[in-house]
């Protein structure tokens, strides 16, 4: 391609291109791996490791900073408010595959309360000299061992939980690496209540998650609330101080597609404004992940969530443009949408997009007041028709009845596929489709 034919990237597309270079496969062959990993933001590091898989990502895992590794564990090792022992075990296993010293060093580098939490949920600690140790029950399987220093008796909890690293093997490695630190851990586990440890760990984790742009599940539900009717107060022109200032590669790929949001962002040229908007977009995606109850480690689902947020924000932009006086011309849509980005936060734009779909949910509920339509929709699975058209119509209605009305029943090969409505034209088409279905069952064809 001659220099005259080179198409200059917009600042936003250049940011997306840079994000896509921060992929795990490229990092693994980088001659300066340590420097490359050190330059990653914690959220970027997490998604890179998850895309590669923990075992394949071991060279990257070994270079993670404390902050990066802790972010990975915060994202992966909790089911809403409950700690997942097996998830932390999964992250520790690659380090254990190197040697016992690396395992112990990694474990002791974690936040102290997380060390306590993992151990208190896997072992019971007794002081044989002062504690009343239950007699071993021949009918109940138990596993016990003395600590190498002879101070404590350990009893394994959750014998049916298959862990890659046996807790006794972990403790043996810890005692070999740092006997004093491990003795302190055992002393605290013996006297502290597990619930108090978990509550403290959750409190610390919630604070770190907010730094990564993840609201609590309850706070994230604000995405599905009525949007403000008035324009918000002016916002800062620069990105806020946060652990997240740029798009991870997993988020960047879906944003390459042409949407109203992508067109609007491509018109933003001021570096600080673009950085703030990208930061807000990451926060909106992270909030949606929490609101929908998704787990960040499922990369395929996360990509679908990014697409859903992208399309819902685009719909929010279009719905605001539709209210402008005089009406916005088609060739002005992108520039007018870019102006709206300077007024409305990304989460508010999502709420406007969500609100635009509310009419569909109201209309489908009214349609189901027709007895014959309701009877058809509520048929047991065993009595439903196998006709592709019937399955598509049923999937179409089911998608409209969810927390966020979604577009379903559009893929003959996979009726269960759903996606967000991305334009007002799609909403209008869905209304017409619903009317046809309703007319069919009400006998008004």
MOQUIQUI-V161927 format. One record per helix or strand of 3 or more residues. SS is the DSSP state (alpha for helix, beta for strand). FROM is the first residue (numbers start at 0). LEN is the number of residues. Records with the same first field share a line. If there is no record, write none. Layout:
SS = FROM-LEN / FROM-LEN
This chain:
alpha = 2-3 / 10-11 / 23-5 / 32-6 / 41-11 / 57-4 / 65-11 / 84-12 / 99-10 / 111-9 / 166-11 / 178-13 / 193-18 / 216-8 / 248-8 / 259-7 / 270-21 / 298-23 / 329-12 / 345-22 / 370-7 / 380-3 / 387-13 / 423-19
beta = 122-4 / 143-3 / 152-4
